Amino acid sequence: MEPSPLELPVDAVRRIAAELNCDPTDERVALRLDEEDKLSHFRNCFYIPKMRDLPSIDLSLVSEDDDAIYFLGNSLGLQPKMVRTYLEEELDKWAKMGAYGHDVGKRPWIVGDESIVSLMKDIVGAHEKEIALMNALTINLHLLLLSFFKPTPKRHKILLEAKAFPSDHYAIESQIQLHGLDVEKSMRMVKPREGEETLRMEDILEVIEEEGDSIAVILFSGLHFYTGQLFNIPAITKAGHAKGCFVGFDLAHAVGNVELRLHDWGVDFACWCSYKYLNSGAGGLAGAFVHEKHAHTVKPALVGWFGHDLSTRFNMDNKLQLIPGANGFRISNPPILLVCSLHASLEVFQQATMTALRRKSILLTGYLEYMLKHYHSKDNTENKGPIVNIITPSRAEERGCQLTLTFSIPKKSVFKELEKRGVVVCI
């Protein structure tokens, strides 16, 4: 039976269990879910580490030839198998024709980044001209803040969530200091309520409503790196605009994880890395978004040769013809080897589609949640072992595919036992 896209994960698990006349925790339920999975063949597009190659494995507990159980895509995605092919294509071109590689081949180096933007647009929900693939995430964040954060005596704050990823925190802090402002007064952080781990949407909106007239930029994570909380991007954007604020997002843990509609939501700017869910490899090529409504009004504070229109770039007359929008923020030529690894992954996303991936993600994450609660919840009176608490929101629309867990026993001991069994997670 085909599962309904509106079916809750727990209902899907119970439905299949009823069909198989077994308990919802029975392995047969998992096997049936595998059989119904229309995306399962995409697993073959990636190299999955083998148990024997992991550094902390205990081969007395597992088979050395089995695949590892990789739950660390939120830190570093696995390698797409086509990466090596695409890298070799460009290395071979370089070896055979040298500088001619700038202009020929299926990904001419001079426009290497532009050759894959069409594969990125549906992942972030943007027009091609709103996207630039360049640099690393924090560099792009700095470049965007230099243009969007223009503090005045009245409107001088940047609003962010408490315990943002350190790089975001440092970037915002240093941008405020760059303008000679007091961080204590201009860096406004929204904190969870006492005894809570995640932020309530009403608290975020309340701060925007009450302090919005003094806020220049709202800069939130799309999805929080630690708690796994997915923030309501369109609601935050709408509230910020109503108070005259620019609204931007760091999408490092959201891109390739959840569906995004940056253009339709009216987000002013955003940036993301590509080595997590987008599987481009450590230090992979990052992305930036600038809404088309700002194409001719918000310009880069720092410019370089690759922000100049290609049609006249090689005139070398030093008369800047700035490309409108996101591509005007580019400074240097694209690193073609990084383009190759990202290209390999984005092709898989194009074939699978974010809609289908998100549907599977909701089911798979919900299934894991169900099993954790069944065996290790504090509410399970039959549980005599360790307690596992899930701090990530339980509603699918408030999370991606990450579940953040706390334990009633030392987490390092849990981590060590998982490592021995080839379960790759982040502590």
Secondary structure as the mmCIF struct_conf table of DSSP 4:
data_model
#
loop_
_struct_conf.conf_type_id
_struct_conf.id
_struct_conf.beg_label_comp_id
_struct_conf.beg_label_asym_id
_struct_conf.beg_label_seq_id
_struct_conf.end_label_comp_id
_struct_conf.end_label_asym_id
_struct_conf.end_label_seq_id
HELX_LH_PP_P HELX_LH_PP_P1 GLU A 2 SER A 4
TURN_TY1_P TURN_TY1_P1 PRO A 5 LEU A 6
HELX_RH_AL_P HELX_RH_AL_P1 PRO A 9 LEU A 20
TURN_TY1_P TURN_TY1_P2 ASN A 21 ASN A 21
BEND BEND1 CYS A 22 CYS A 22
TURN_TY1_P TURN_TY1_P3 PRO A 24 THR A 25
BEND BEND2 ASP A 26 ASP A 26
HELX_RH_AL_P HELX_RH_AL_P2 GLU A 27 GLU A 36
TURN_TY1_P TURN_TY1_P4 LYS A 38 LEU A 39
HELX_RH_3T_P HELX_RH_3T_P1 SER A 40 CYS A 45
STRN STRN1 PHE A 46 PHE A 46
STRN STRN2 LYS A 50 LYS A 50
HELX_RH_3T_P HELX_RH_3T_P2 MET A 51 ASP A 53
TURN_TY1_P TURN_TY1_P5 PRO A 55 SER A 56
TURN_TY1_P TURN_TY1_P6 LEU A 59 LEU A 61
BEND BEND3 VAL A 62 VAL A 62
TURN_TY1_P TURN_TY1_P7 GLU A 64 ASP A 65
BEND BEND4 ASP A 66 ASP A 66
STRN STRN3 ASP A 67 ASP A 67
HELX_LH_PP_P HELX_LH_PP_P2 ALA A 68 ALA A 68
STRN STRN4 ILE A 69 TYR A 70
TURN_TY1_P TURN_TY1_P8 GLY A 73 SER A 75
HELX_LH_PP_P HELX_LH_PP_P3 GLY A 77 GLN A 79
STRN STRN5 PRO A 80 PRO A 80
TURN_TY1_P TURN_TY1_P9 LYS A 81 LYS A 81
HELX_RH_AL_P HELX_RH_AL_P3 MET A 82 MET A 97
HELX_RH_3T_P HELX_RH_3T_P3 GLY A 98 HIS A 102
TURN_TY1_P TURN_TY1_P10 ASP A 103 ASP A 103
BEND BEND5 VAL A 104 ARG A 107
HELX_RH_3T_P HELX_RH_3T_P4 TRP A 109 VAL A 111
TURN_TY1_P TURN_TY1_P11 GLY A 112 ASP A 113
HELX_RH_3T_P HELX_RH_3T_P5 GLU A 114 ILE A 116
HELX_RH_AL_P HELX_RH_AL_P4 VAL A 117 VAL A 124
TURN_TY1_P TURN_TY1_P12 GLY A 125 GLY A 125
HELX_RH_3T_P HELX_RH_3T_P6 GLU A 128 GLU A 130
STRN STRN6 ILE A 131 LEU A 133
BEND BEND6 ASN A 135 ASN A 135
HELX_RH_AL_P HELX_RH_AL_P5 LEU A 137 PHE A 148
BEND BEND7 PRO A 153 ARG A 155
STRN STRN7 LYS A 157 GLU A 161
TURN_TY1_P TURN_TY1_P13 ALA A 162 LYS A 163
HELX_RH_AL_P HELX_RH_AL_P6 PRO A 166 LEU A 178
TURN_TY1_P TURN_TY1_P14 HIS A 179 GLY A 180
HELX_RH_AL_P HELX_RH_AL_P7 VAL A 183 SER A 186
STRN STRN8 MET A 187 VAL A 190
HELX_LH_PP_P HELX_LH_PP_P4 PRO A 192 ARG A 193
TURN_TY1_P TURN_TY1_P15 GLU A 194 GLY A 195
BEND BEND8 GLU A 197 THR A 198
HELX_RH_AL_P HELX_RH_AL_P8 MET A 201 GLU A 211
HELX_RH_3T_P HELX_RH_3T_P7 GLY A 212 SER A 214
STRN STRN9 ILE A 215 SER A 221
BEND BEND9 GLY A 222 GLY A 222
STRN STRN10 LEU A 223 LEU A 223
TURN_TY1_P TURN_TY1_P16 PHE A 225 THR A 227
STRN STRN11 GLN A 229 LEU A 230
HELX_LH_PP_P HELX_LH_PP_P5 PHE A 231 PHE A 231
HELX_RH_AL_P HELX_RH_AL_P9 ILE A 233 ALA A 242
TURN_TY1_P TURN_TY1_P17 LYS A 243 GLY A 244
STRN STRN12 PHE A 246 ASP A 250
TURN_TY1_P TURN_TY1_P18 ALA A 252 ASN A 257
BEND BEND10 VAL A 258 VAL A 258
HELX_RH_AL_P HELX_RH_AL_P10 LEU A 262 TRP A 265
TURN_TY1_P TURN_TY1_P19 GLY A 266 GLY A 266
STRN STRN13 PHE A 269 TRP A 272
BEND BEND11 SER A 274 LYS A 276
TURN_TY1_P TURN_TY1_P20 TYR A 277 LEU A 278
TURN_TY1_P TURN_TY1_P21 ALA A 282 GLY A 283
STRN STRN14 GLY A 287 VAL A 290
HELX_RH_3T_P HELX_RH_3T_P8 GLU A 292 HIS A 294
TURN_TY1_P TURN_TY1_P22 ALA A 295 THR A 297
BEND BEND12 ALA A 301 LEU A 302
HELX_RH_3T_P HELX_RH_3T_P9 TRP A 305 GLY A 307
STRN STRN15 HIS A 308 HIS A 308
HELX_RH_AL_P HELX_RH_AL_P11 LEU A 310 ARG A 313
TURN_TY1_P TURN_TY1_P23 PHE A 314 ASN A 315
STRN STRN16 LEU A 322 LEU A 322
HELX_LH_PP_P HELX_LH_PP_P6 ILE A 323 ILE A 323
BEND BEND13 PRO A 324 GLY A 325
HELX_RH_3T_P HELX_RH_3T_P10 ALA A 326 PHE A 329
BEND BEND14 SER A 332 SER A 332
HELX_RH_AL_P HELX_RH_AL_P12 ILE A 336 ALA A 352
HELX_RH_AL_P HELX_RH_AL_P13 MET A 354 HIS A 376
TURN_TY1_P TURN_TY1_P24 LYS A 378 ASP A 379
TURN_TY1_P TURN_TY1_P25 THR A 381 GLU A 382
BEND BEND15 GLY A 385 GLY A 385
STRN STRN17 VAL A 388 ILE A 390
BEND BEND16 THR A 392 THR A 392
BEND BEND17 SER A 394 ARG A 395
HELX_RH_3T_P HELX_RH_3T_P11 ALA A 396 GLU A 398
STRN STRN18 ARG A 399 ARG A 399
BEND BEND18 CYS A 401 CYS A 401
STRN STRN19 LEU A 405 PHE A 407
BEND BEND19 SER A 408 ILE A 409
HELX_RH_AL_P HELX_RH_AL_P14 LYS A 411 LYS A 420
TURN_TY1_P TURN_TY1_P26 ARG A 421 GLY A 422
STRN STRN20 VAL A 423 VAL A 424
#
